[in-house]
Amino acid sequence: MKCLILAAGYATRLYPLTENFPKPLLTVGEKTILDWLVDDIDSCGAIDEYAVISNHKYAQCFIDWAKTKQQKITVVDDMTESNETRLGAVKDIQFAIDSLDISDDVLVIAGDNVLDFSLTKFIAYAKQKSASCIMRYFEPDGKKLLKCGVVTADSDDKVLHMTEKSPTPATNWCCPPFYYYTAADAALVKKGIESGCGTDAPGSFAAWLSTQTNVYAMEMPGSRYDIGNLESYEKVKAEYKGINR
């Protein structure tokens, strides 16, 4: 299985910290955000290669970081150089699939989230379902629901409906940026793009895929810290101060 790490954004809301440095390599506790994610996922032994999808501006930073890791990590440079010319998450996924000729199951994750639970639980869930899977958590704040993917699922977690950034969210089940795609479904990313699914938000492909085949939504077993601005970064740093597990 391959793990695709979405890290091609420009994190403009974190300037000046990220003006010349990528958000996923900011330090939280005693590790970078990417260290937390990769070290956790690698503990289950299911991933044989990690691909960090970067823009051209930050690619060398990720290459230098990858040299410090024991895992097989490939940096995929999508060659964009500004927030205005970025490909968008779904096109970045397809770019990595094409660049690395991927034909395996893939775990797709955002590279800028800190979690208080292990993503290995999500991998185990997807393997048990033998299907593509997303995650969901209950979000009581209606304003936050307007900015994320929202899902409706049945009693077996099967996705009945999913939207990205809908002005009228159908439920309070919000989808964080973590996705498991079977090899057969990962091969449909190009078709999804050609069919008109959104390409900016990573969940847009999952929403389209759920109209084509069975997709399941695991309830998230903990919390995540979405580092979107300087205030949220300082908050998570304070909570993780001195932690190195």
N, C-alpha and C positions, 0 to 999 in steps of 0.2 A: 504494500500500500504506500502511496505517496501522500505527503502532507504539503499543501500549497498555502503559503502564508502571505496574505494580502498586506503589502507594505509599500505601495506605490503612491500613497497620498502625500500631501505637502504640509499638513498640520498647521495651516496658517493661523488658527486660533491660539496656537501655542508660541507664536513669535514673541520675543526673539530667540527662545530656547531652541526652536526647530528651524530657524531660518537657514542654517547650514548643517543641520544634524537631524537624522530621522527619529520620529517619535518612538518607534518600537525599541530603540536602543537607549532610551532614557532609563535611568536607574531607579528602581523601587526596592527599598531595603538594601540588600547586599548584591542584587543581581539586576540585569537589564530586564525589561518586559519580555523580550524574546527568550532570554534564558529561562525565565519562569515557565513560559509556554512549552518550549522545546524539551526542557529537562523533564517536565511532567509527562508529556505525551510519550517521550521515549521510554519511560519506565514500563510500558506495557509490551514493548518489543514488536509492535505491529508495523512500524514505519521503517521502510528501507531507504528512503530519501526524502529530505526536506527541500522545498524550493521556495526561496524568499523572492517574491515578485516586487521589484523595486522600480522607481523611476530612475532616469539617468543621473539626476542630481545627487542622489544618495547611494547609488550602487556601490561605490568603493567603500563606503562606511560598512555596508553589509558584508562585503567581501572580506574586509579586515576582521570583522566580528566572527565570520564563519571559520576563519583560520584558528580561532581559539577553542573551537568545539570539536568533540570527538565524533559526532554524528556526521553522516554524509549530507552536506548542505550545499546546494547549488543556488547561486544568485542569478535570477533572470531579470535582465535590464530591459524594460519596455520602451526605452529610448525617449520617453517624454521628458520635458524639461521645465514645465510650468503647470500650475493648477488649472490654467485655462485649456491646456492641450492634453490633459490626462485622458487615458483611455476609458476609465471607469472600471469598476471591480469585475464585472462579468466578462468584459473584453480582455482584461488582464488574466482571468482564469483561462480563457481560450488561448491567449498568447503563450502561457506557460505550457498548456497541453500540447500545442503545436511545436514549441521550441524544444521540449524534452521528449516529444513523441510518447506521451503518456497513454497507456492503455490499461491501467490498473484502477482499482478502487481509489478514491481520493478523499482525504479529509481537508476541507477548506476552512481556514480560520483567519480572523482579523488579527493583525500583529500588534494591536495597541490596547488590548484588554488584559487586565489582571484579574485572576479568578481565585476564589477561596475554596474551590473544589477541583477534582481531577477530571480532565477531559477523557481519561481512560474509561470512565464510566459511560461516556457517550459512545465511544468506540465499541464497547462491549454491547451496549443497547442496540446499535446499528447492526452488529453481527448477528445478534439474536433475532432481529426483525428480518434480516436478509433483504434489506431494501434501503433506499436512500432515506436519510433522516435529517431533521432539523431539531432545534431545541426551542422551548417556550417557557416563559415565566409570567406570572400575573403582575400586571402593571396598573396600579390604581389611578395614576396621574394621566388624565385625558390629554393634556398638552404633550406629554412625552409620547403617547401613542401615535400622534400625528407625524412623528419623525422616524418611525421604525416600521418593521414588518409586523403585521398582525395576522394571527391564524385562528381558524375555527377547526376544532378536531373532535372526533367522536370518542366513545368510551374506550376504544382500542388504540387511541392516539393517532389514528389515521387522519391526515389533513383533508378537510372537506373544502376549505377555502383559505386562500392566503392573499394578502395585498401588501404592497410596500407604500408607506407614506400616504395612506388613504385619508381624505378629508372627513370621512365618516367611518371610523374603525368599527368593525362588526363585533369585536370582543375586546377583552382586556388582556388577552394572551399575546404578549410581545415576543418577537423572535430575535435573539442575539445573533451575532455574525459567526456562527459555527455550523458547518454543514458536512454531512457525510454523503458522498455520491458513489453508487456502485459503478463499476467500469462501464456497464451498458448505459447508465444514465449520464455519466460524465461525457460520454461520446455524443450526447445530445446538446451540449452547450452551444455549438455552432448553429444547430437547427433552431434553438431557442432564440438566439440573436437574430437570425434570419426571419424568424416568425414575428419579431417585433417586441420581444420582452425587453424591459428596461435594462440598461447596461451600467448605470452609475452605482446603484445600491446592490450589494452582493446577493441579497435575498430575492432579487427580481427573477433570477433563474429558477430558484427553488419554487417560487410562486407559479411560474409557468410550468415547471416540471410536474407539479401536483395536479395539473389539468391533463397530463399525459399518462401518468402512472401512479402507483401507490407511493406516497411519501408519509413518513410518520414523524410525530413531534413529541420528543421526550421532554418531560417537565424538568427544568434545570434544577440540579440538586444542591444549589448554593447560590452565591451572589457573584456578580462581576463588577469591576470598576472600569467604567468607560472613561478613559482619560481624554477629555475633549477640549479642555482649556487649562489655563495656569492654576485656577482655583482647585479644580478636580485633581490635578497632578499633585499639588501640595497636600491635599487631603489624603490621598492614597499613600504618599511618601510618609506622612506622619503615622499612619496606621501600620505600615510595614517597617518602620524604623528598627534596625538591628536584626530583622528576620532574615534567615538564610537556611531554608530547609530543602 
